[in-house]
C-alpha cells in the first residue's frame, strides 16, 4: 500500500512495543538511511 506519511525526528520518545498497532507503510532503504541519520543527529551521535 502506497501512502504519504510524515515522521518527526526532532522530539524522540520511546513507546512500549505493546502499544504498537498495525504497520501503515514501509520505507525504502534510501529513506530508512535518511531516518537513521536524523535519529543519530537528534541523539547527538554525529
N, C-alpha and C positions, 0 to 999 in steps of 0.2 A: 504494500500500500504506500503510495507516494503522497506525502502531505507536507505542507510547510510547517516549520516549527521554529522555536526560539529557545536558546539556552542562555542563562545569565550566570557568568562565572565570576562576577565581582563580589558576591556575598555567598560563599560556600557554607553549606550546613550538612551535617550528617543526618541520615534518615535510616531507621532500622529497616532491614530487609522485609520484615513482617508487614511494613506499611506500603511496600511497593505494590502497584497494580499491574495490569497488563501492559506490555510494550506498545507504544503508539507509533514508533518509527525506528529506523536503523540509520546509521551514518556510514558514509563511505570511509575507506581507510584514510583518505586525504583529509576529510573533515574531522575524523577522530584524532588525527595528528595535531590539527589546529586546536582542538579541545584540550588535548594533553598539554600543549604549550601554554595555553591560557591558564590551566589549573596550576602548572608549575610557577607561572608568573604570580598568580594570586597568592600562592603559598610562600613566595619569596625564595624559590628554589633556583632561579636563574638570575 
